[in-house]
Amino acid sequence: MENIQRQHKKKNKKPVYILGAFLLLFGLFISVLVRPSTQSKALQELETSFSKKDIEMVWYKYKADLYQDEDFLYATRKKLSDLKLSEEELNECISWLPPAPTSLNVIIVPDLSRRITDTANNPHQITNDLLVLQTLWKSFVDFSKLKQDTKDKLIVDVTDIDQAKGQFGAVANALQFDLSNHKGKSNRLFFTDDLNKRFETSIKKMYQLAKDKPLGADYRFYLRRYLINHLKKPTLFDNYINKLVIITDGYLESENKPADTKIYGYGKAKNDYRSVLYPAVEIGNVLDVITMNRLNIPIVNIDLSNTEVLVCEVNERMTGKGYDFEILKTYWDDWFKRMKVKKMVFIQREQANNVTAKAVGAFISN
């Protein structure tokens, strides 16, 4: 009888145990819901951070859990941008933040001087240049078209201020292609057939105008006055790679310009350094001779640390006697390396156009 009573009491308490377990689980569930998440705690700490060091400490504190959390990453970048940091401080922050989306910024600057009408030294030069430009455009399109919400940009510019006026200016305006405002939709929709035709028509018109009125190509002046405004610097929200393409025979001989805008003089005995430079090609110490004679092209105060440079269609003249190419290459390499360029590519004028096209395409895509 007592056993029956004890079993009955246990049965009566069973619902109490079940209810207790339920209440315990329910309480744990509610505590999880109301407990601040890792993200919310991190965002709250960012709100009360008012220095670069404070923000950096919050970032490293929650980095392991929130490295790929877009809200936390955006809030961190936004908080840093509100501090109005110096360029040095900004670069330091960029170094420890995850890489921002990278966009391509292509600046093409063809030499529209008399080289394009010099059929003796540069036969079919306009045809060659147009092929290079078409290849650059196609490579840019291929690089960008499968993406979305990028800030890729391509422009074709002129070096001479006189060329930039009037009709040249109008053509140059038609040769600027910026995807910054093409948001929320595929880049495929940006690159229409009409845009391709606009590019092709505009470059042909540019060369026709240059053929009628060729002028000297002062690249040193261009770098100082214009290029500096076209280069893009990395920010907390965006990364850029600048690619500068210079289409030239390699000779710097701007008309009515100071001597330091030229590579080296011809014609006047006191300015003709071929007598020392040509033997240097045979010996292999061209740069030493250039530096010893203080012939280096003066640098421009410009930051090229995030810029890759391609100099193409370099072609020595018949008077170069097989020496000028090495001399020109040394001059350009030395000039840009002293300006801390990220990468330098130097392509001579090839006999086969497809070789040039392949090299130019690789420069844009890599």
Secondary structure by P-SEA (a helix, b strand, c coil): caaaaaaaaaaaaaaaaaaaaaaaaaaaaaaaaacccaaaaaaaaaaacccaaaaaaaaaaccccccccaaaaaaaaaaaaaacccaaaaaaaaaaccccbbbbbbbbbccccccccccccccaaaaaaaaaaaaaaaaaaaacccccccbbbbbbbbcccccccaaaaaaaaaacccccccccccccccccaaaaaaaaaaaaaaaaaaaabbbbbcaaaaaaccccccbbbbcccbbbbbbbbbbcccccccccccccccccccccccccccaaaaaaaaaccaaaaaaaacccccccccccccbbbbbccccccccccccaaaaaaaaaaaaaaaacccbbbbbcccccaaaaaaaaaaaaac
